[in-house]
Amino acid sequence: MKILLISRLFAPKNVIGAVRPTQLAINLAKNGHEITCITELTEGQLVDDKALSPIVVHRVKTGTIGKANIRRESSPNISQSIAKNNTELAVSKKEKRNRAAKFIRNCLYVQVHSIDEYEWAKAACKKVEELLRTNHYDIVFSSFGPSATVLAGLRIKSMHPDIVWVSDMRDPMTN
C-alpha cells in the first residue's frame, strides 16, 4: 500500500510529537508499505534522511512568520492570582506595565503561531499536489500535533474527494 504521511513533527526532531509518526512510518515500511512523508524543514537543521530509508521524506520550509521568536509566558493559575491579589492590593505602575507586556506578548504568540501553522499547511499542500501529479497514494495520513497537519489533510481531502484520508488525533489542544 502506498501511504502519504503528513506530519510537521518527524525525525530527527527530539520531541514526543515526532516519535509517534516516525515510529508509525518505520513500522509500516517494515511491513512492506511504501511510505512518503511530508514534514518540516527547520532552518539550520542538519538532516540525513538516508537513515530513514526506505521512507521517502520531503521537507517543507516554514514560512517567514514562523521564524519569529516570540516567547509565550505561562500564566499563573487562578488560585495563585487570587492569593497574590489578596496579599498585594496595591500594584505598582511597573508591575502593571509588566503584566500588560506579558499579556500582549502572549496574544502575539498565539497569532504568530496560528499564521505559522497556516503557512506550513499551505506549503505542505503545495508539495502534496506536486507529488499527486506523478504518484497515486492509497491513503493520506495526517498526524495531529501541531494543527497544521490536520489543516493540510483536510484541504487535500476537499480537493481530492476520492482520496482516503486518515487523521490521527491524539493530544488535546489546551490553553
N, C-alpha and C positions, 0 to 999 in steps of 0.2 A: 504494500500500500504506500502511496506517495502522500506524505504529510508535510504541510507547511505550518511551521510553528512560529507564532508572533509573540515575542517576549522581550520587553525592553531590558529586563534584567536577565543576564545569562553569563555563563563562564567567560572570562576569568574573574568576574566581579565576586568579591568575597562578602556577599550579603545573603541573608536567608532567602530573600525573594528570588535570587538567581539559582539557588540549589535545586529547587523543585523542577523548574522547566529544563534545567541542564540534565538532571538525572533522568527525567522522563525521556528526553531526546536520546540519551545514551542507551537506555534500556530498550526503547523502541527500535533503534538501529541494530542493537544486538539480536533482536528478534526478527530481523530481516526487512524491516520497513525502511523506506528511503525518506530521510528527514532533511528538510531545508529549513533553516532558522533565519528569521529577520530579527535583529537585535540592535542595541545602541552601540554606536562608536563614540566613546568619550574622548574629547580632545586630550592628546598627550598619553593616551592609553596604549601600551605596547601589547599587542595581541598576536599569539601564534595559534591560529585556528587549525593547523595541521594536527595538533594533539587531539582534536575533537573528531577527526576523520573516522568514519565515512560521512559524518554530518556536514552538510554544506552550510556555511554561515555567511550571511550577508549583513554587514554592519552599516547602520544608517546614522548619519551625523545628527547630533542635537542642534536645534536652531540657536540663533544668536541670543535670544531671550533666555534660553536655558543656561547660558554661561554666566548669567547674573548671579552674584553670590550674596543673597540677602538671607541672613541667618534668622530663623524663626526661634523666638524665645518661648520657652514653656511658661504657661501662666500658672500661678498658684491655684490650688483648688479653693472652692468656696469657703470651706471652714477656716482655712488659713487666712483668707481675705477678711472674713468677719472678725477673727481673733485680732488681726493686725489693726483693723479699723477701730475696734473697741479699745485697744491699748494706745493707739495714736490718733486721737481725734483731730489734732491739728497737723496738717500735712504741709511741708514747706513747698515753696514755689519750685525749687529744684526737683523735689520728688514728683510734683505734678507734671513737670516737663519730662522727666524720665519715664513716667507712666504713659504719657501721651506719645512719646517717641517709640516706646515699646509697642504700643497699640498700632501705630502707623506701620512700623516695621513688620509686624505680624500680618497686617492686612495686605501689604505689598507682597510678602512671601506667598500668600495664598493666590493672589492674582498672577504673579510671575510664574508660579508653579503650574497654574491652570493653562496659561499661554504656552508654556514649555511642553506640557502634555499634548496639547492640541497640535503644536508644530511637529512633534515627533510622530504622532499618529498620521499626520498628513504626509510626512516624508516616508513613513513605513508603507502607507497605501500606494504611494508612487512606485516604490520598489516592488511591491506585490503585483501591481499592474504590469510592470516591465517583465516580471517572471511569468505571469499568466499568458503573455503573448507567445511564449515558446514552450511552456510546460503545462501539464494538467495535474492538479492535485486532487486526491480523493477526499481529503479533509483539510480544512483550515482550522488550526487550533490556536486560540489566544489565551494566554495565561495572565490572569489579573494580578496586579501589583507591579507597577502603577496602572492607573486607569487608561493610559494611552493605548495599551494593548487591546482593551475591550473596545475602545473607540475605533481602532483600526479594523478589528474583526467585524464589528457592526457595519462599518462602511463597505468593507469588501463583500459582506453578505448582501447588503442592499444593492450593490452594483452588479452582483453575480448571484441571483437568487437560486441557481442550480447547484451552487457550491454548498457542501455540508460544513457548517461552522459549529465548532465546539468551543465554548467559553468556560475556562477553568476559573471559578470564583472561590477564593479561599479567605484570606484575611479581610475582616470587615473594615470599612472606611470609618475612621473616628476622627474626632477633633474637628 
